Amino acid sequence: MKKKYVIVQKPNLVLWVWFVSFILAKLFSKYILFDLVAFGAIFTWAWLEIFDGVNNFRKGLGIFVMIFILVSRMV
């Protein structure tokens, strides 16, 4: 049997929320709310990919994004 690997798929609602709030956070940097929403959305997306990802690539991508966002917050 041949395995199918999903690498690209249509973005879900969490990624759309992250994208819009990320752009708004960059445009209106004095409002911390947009930055908090963007962080929460990308954190949620990474968490869901780690534990509910459709394959190992997506789980690895979730781990990579989770590490990246946490390290970038520490610096």
SEDONU-762361 format. One line per field, with one value per residue: z, x, y negated of N, C-alpha, C in turn; residue in one letter. Coordinates in pm, whole numbers, plus 50000, padded with zeros to 5 digits. Layout:
n_Z = c(Z:...) $
n_X = c(X:...) $
n_Y = c(Y:...) $
ca_Z = c(Z:...) $
ca_X = c(X:...) $
ca_Y = c(Y:...) $
c_Z = c(Z:...) $
c_X = c(X:...) $
c_Y = c(Y:...) $
resn = c(A:...) $
//
This chain:
n_Z = c(50000:49925:50094:50168:50184:50337:50263:50192:50261:50266:50456:50796:51026:51251:51153:50977:51160:51297:51086:51011:51258:51303:51094:51162:51410:51331:51185:51370:51609:51870:52000:52205:52210:51955:51908:52116:52046:51801:51886:52052:51863:51679:51855:51934:51686:51639:51858:51804:51565:51654:51820:51680:51416:51069:50965:51007:50907:50934:51213:51290:51179:51341:51588:51526:51477:51727:51897:51775:51814:52092:52164:52031:52181:52418:52366) $
n_X = c(50083:50044:50150:49999:50113:50040:50136:50085:49802:49475:49467:49361:49114:49253:49507:49438:49345:49584:49741:49603:49599:49874:49960:49815:49934:50188:50133:50006:50179:50173:49955:49915:49738:49686:49929:49929:49705:49796:50018:49888:49726:49913:50052:49848:49793:50040:50044:49817:49904:50124:50005:49781:49850:49849:50051:50400:50561:50402:50369:50635:50675:50503:50637:50877:50782:50670:50899:51041:50872:50863:51134:51184:51030:51167:51397) $
n_Y = c(50119:49780:49493:49181:48852:48554:48241:47979:47792:47641:47345:47347:47209:47115:47051:46845:46653:46607:46499:46260:46121:46103:45937:45706:45656:45585:45354:45186:45137:45039:45144:45404:45611:45726:45854:46042:46199:46299:46451:46639:46769:46886:47047:47221:47342:47475:47649:47809:47927:48076:48270:48362:48385:48486:48642:48740:48535:48304:48304:48269:48015:47869:47898:47765:47501:47445:47450:47241:47014:47000:46966:46726:46553:46548:46408) $
ca_Z = c(50000:49915:50193:50119:50277:50318:50292:50179:50265:50283:50595:50878:51088:51344:51074:50929:51275:51318:50976:51021:51379:51285:51010:51242:51513:51267:51144:51489:51709:52007:52057:52238:52193:51829:51927:52201:51967:51703:51957:52093:51746:51624:51958:51923:51562:51659:51953:51732:51468:51727:51876:51588:51279:50987:50941:51082:50858:50997:51355:51299:51153:51464:51688:51483:51500:51872:51948:51720:51879:52233:52171:51989:52292:52524:52326) $
ca_X = c(50000:50117:50107:49984:50162:49983:50236:50018:49656:49413:49483:49241:49075:49357:49612:49385:49346:49724:49788:49541:49646:50016:49970:49767:50034:50299:50087:49972:50267:50149:49847:49969:49633:49706:50044:49886:49617:49880:50094:49795:49681:50020:50078:49740:49815:50154:50000:49729:49984:50207:49927:49679:49899:49811:50168:50519:50608:50322:50403:50766:50656:50446:50745:50967:50717:50657:51031:51075:50798:50902:51269:51178:50972:51267:51504) $
ca_Y = c(50000:49655:49394:49044:48751:48421:48139:47851:47799:47512:47300:47353:47083:47068:46985:46718:46561:46569:46414:46127:46053:46075:45818:45593:45629:45513:45222:45108:45199:44993:45224:45535:45711:45796:45942:46153:46286:46368:46554:46744:46845:46970:47147:47319:47418:47565:47753:47901:48004:48172:48380:48412:48374:48601:48727:48700:48406:48199:48303:48205:47873:47813:47891:47659:47371:47427:47413:47110:46905:46991:46908:46586:46477:46535:46317) $
c_Z = c(50000:50017:50127:50226:50240:50359:50288:50183:50286:50430:50672:50948:51180:51268:51016:51041:51301:51212:50989:51144:51372:51202:51088:51352:51455:51227:51264:51608:51852:52075:52080:52216:52065:51839:52012:52127:51865:51770:51998:51977:51693:51725:51950:51799:51581:51752:51883:51632:51539:51769:51781:51442:51200:50956:51017:51036:50928:51146:51377:51274:51275:51573:51655:51512:51649:51932:51902:51793:52025:52249:52131:52096:52404:52492:52321) $
c_X = c(50087:50061:50098:50032:50102:50089:50171:49868:49603:49426:49351:49219:49185:49469:49565:49384:49489:49770:49732:49592:49795:50036:49924:49867:50153:50257:50062:50050:50241:50035:49895:49866:49652:49822:50007:49795:49699:49960:50004:49750:49791:50060:49974:49758:49928:50116:49912:49806:50068:50125:49822:49722:49871:49928:50288:50575:50534:50350:50539:50759:50597:50550:50840:50908:50704:50791:51067:51002:50834:51041:51264:51114:51072:51373:51455) $
c_Y = c(49876:49555:49257:48948:48615:48320:48001:47874:47659:47470:47306:47218:47028:46998:46853:46614:46514:46471:46272:46053:46021:45948:45694:45556:45553:45371:45130:45162:45151:45070:45367:45646:45792:45895:46063:46251:46364:46479:46669:46831:46936:47078:47259:47404:47518:47679:47856:47986:48109:48293:48438:48402:48502:48693:48671:48566:48292:48190:48238:48056:47802:47798:47776:47521:47343:47382:47272:46998:46889:46927:46760:46498:46456:46432:46175) $
resn = c(M:K:K:K:Y:V:I:V:Q:K:P:N:L:V:L:W:V:W:F:V:S:F:I:L:A:K:L:F:S:K:Y:I:L:F:D:L:V:A:F:G:A:I:F:T:W:A:W:L:E:I:F:D:G:V:N:N:F:R:K:G:L:G:I:F:V:M:I:F:I:L:V:S:R:M:V) $
//
